[in-house]
Amino acid sequence: MASRDYSEDEDFYTQNFEKKGVLSVWLGMRDRSGDTDIDTLQDLCGVGYYRLSDQENNHFDFQMSDIGDLLADLSYADSYRDAVLAAAAARGITQARSVLVQYDFAYDPKVVTRKIDEDPLFLGVFDYSDQ
């Protein structure tokens, strides 16, 4: 649940991040095990409307873990894992404390009007297949 109701924000329904066949990936670098009342996308990434049913995340007690291991149990990971790992490696990142994936969602931080937290780190938008 978000820390506040963002539905009255001017851009709540107009960010237009929904897009079939792609997903957005964030890597958590901070231990947020105590942050149980934070909605990562709304509170930390400035997102308005999104479908929670299109989201998956993973962590191993928020311990630093290989990104490939964090992705392993997520849906359709075989179709996007290599691209995500390559993007992370290009930034010198091989481990994270958590991963969040929002399916059918093309996040663009330039569209966001609220402050974006430095963590989680937005890694990018990637193609995926649900076949």
VENCORRA-V165050 format. One record per pair of residues at least 24 apart in sequence whose ideal C-beta (glycine too) atoms are under 7 Angstrom apart, sorted by the first residue. I is the first residue (numbers start at 1). GAP is how many residues later the second one is. D is the distance in Angstrom with one decimal. If there is no record, write none. Layout:
I_GAP_D + I_GAP_D
//
This chain:
1_36_6.2 + 1_38_6.3 + 2_37_3.8 + 2_40_4.4 + 2_41_5.6 + 3_34_6.4 + 3_35_6.4 + 3_40_5.0 + 6_36_5.4 + 6_42_5.9 + 9_39_6.1 + 11_37_5.6 + 11_102_5.5 + 12_36_3.6 + 12_37_5.6 + 13_35_6.3 + 13_36_5.2 + 15_32_6.8 + 15_33_5.2 + 15_96_5.3 + 17_30_6.9 + 17_33_6.9 + 17_88_5.1 + 17_89_5.7 + 17_90_5.5 + 17_91_7.0 + 18_86_6.1 + 18_87_6.3 + 19_85_6.3 + 19_86_6.7 + 19_87_4.1 + 20_84_5.2 + 21_106_6.2 + 21_107_6.9 + 22_84_5.1 + 22_103_5.2 + 22_104_6.5 + 22_105_5.7 + 22_106_6.8 + 23_57_6.5 + 23_78_5.4 + 23_79_6.2 + 23_80_4.8 + 23_82_6.3 + 23_103_5.8 + 23_105_5.1 + 24_78_4.9 + 24_81_4.9 + 24_82_6.5 + 24_83_3.9 + 24_101_5.3 + 25_59_5.5 + 25_74_6.7 + 25_76_5.5 + 25_98_4.4 + 25_99_6.3 + 25_101_6.4 + 26_74_4.5 + 26_94_3.9 + 26_95_6.5 + 26_96_5.4 + 26_97_6.5 + 27_40_6.9 + 27_61_6.9 + 27_66_6.7 + 27_69_3.9 + 27_72_5.9 + 27_93_5.8 + 27_94_4.8 + 27_96_5.6 + 28_31_7.0 + 28_68_5.9 + 28_69_4.8 + 28_70_3.4 + 28_72_7.0 + 28_91_6.3 + 28_92_4.4 + 29_67_5.9 + 29_68_6.1 + 29_90_5.2 + 29_92_6.1 + 30_67_6.7 + 30_89_4.4 + 31_31_4.5 + 31_66_5.9 + 32_30_6.5 + 33_29_4.6 + 40_60_5.7 + 40_80_6.4 + 41_61_6.8 + 44_73_4.1 + 44_76_6.6 + 45_71_5.9 + 45_77_7.0 + 46_66_3.5 + 46_67_6.9 + 46_68_4.0 + 46_69_7.0 + 46_70_5.1 + 50_52_6.2 + 50_55_6.4 + 54_48_6.1 + 54_49_4.4 + 54_50_5.6 + 54_51_6.6 + 55_45_6.9 + 55_46_7.0 + 55_47_5.1 + 56_45_5.0 + 57_41_6.2 + 57_42_6.3 + 57_43_4.3 + 57_44_7.0 + 58_40_6.8 + 58_41_5.4 + 59_38_6.0 + 59_39_3.8 + 62_35_4.7 + 62_36_6.3 + 63_34_6.8 + 64_31_4.7 + 64_33_5.9 + 65_30_6.0 + 65_31_6.9 + 66_28_6.4 + 66_29_5.8 + 67_27_6.4 + 67_28_6.5 + 67_29_5.7 + 67_32_6.8 + 70_26_6.4 + 70_28_6.9 + 70_29_4.2 + 71_28_6.1 + 74_27_5.8 + 76_52_5.1 + 76_53_6.4 + 76_54_5.4 + 79_49_4.7 + 79_50_4.2 + 80_46_4.7 + 80_47_6.8 + 80_48_4.4 + 83_43_4.8 + 84_39_6.5 + 84_42_6.0 + 87_36_5.4 + 87_37_5.1 + 88_35_6.1
//
